Amino acid sequence: MNILAKVGDERVLDVRFDEHSLIVDLVDGRTISAPLAWYPRLLHGTPDQRAKWEPCGGGYGVHWPELDEDLSTEGLLRGAPAARAV
């Protein structure tokens, strides 16, 4: 028996924030929400800095130039917080 799984389109459509969360909408209709506290650069950035994002990695990532932060949809889907500084 063959099982065919529909592969979703994990490219970023939109990025937004609420008081406690990073929210990323994907092209395939899914929405990823993660605690803002997981991403200190975003947490400590201003709302204006957070609003200035751009897609990267062929659309499979998000880059905030003013905050020097990059996140991938793969990492967000895995629930991976930002790496801690050593």
C-alpha positions, 0 to 999 in steps of 0.5 A, spaced: 500 500 500 502 506 498 501 512 502 502 519 499 503 525 503 501 532 501 508 536 501 506 543 504 509 549 502 513 551 508 515 558 505 513 564 509 507 568 507 507 573 513 510 575 519 507 578 525 507 579 533 503 579 539 505 581 546 508 574 547 509 571 540 512 570 534 507 568 529 509 566 522 504 564 516 506 559 511 504 559 504 500 553 505 495 556 510 499 553 516 501 558 522 506 557 526 506 561 533 512 560 538 514 564 544 517 571 543 522 569 549 525 564 545 528 569 541 532 574 545 534 579 539 526 579 537 524 580 544 528 586 545 527 589 539 522 595 538 516 593 534 518 597 528 525 593 528 521 587 528 516 589 523 522 590 518 523 583 516 524 580 509 524 573 506 531 569 506 533 562 504 528 562 498 522 564 502 524 558 507 527 563 512 526 570 515 531 575 516 531 581 520 536 586 518 536 591 524 536 585 529 541 581 525 536 575 526 535 569 522 530 564 523 528 558 518 521 555 517 524 548 518 527 550 525 520 554 527 516 547 525 521 543 529 520 548 535 527 550 536 528 556 540 534 560 538 541 558 540 544 560 546 550 565 546 556 561 549 
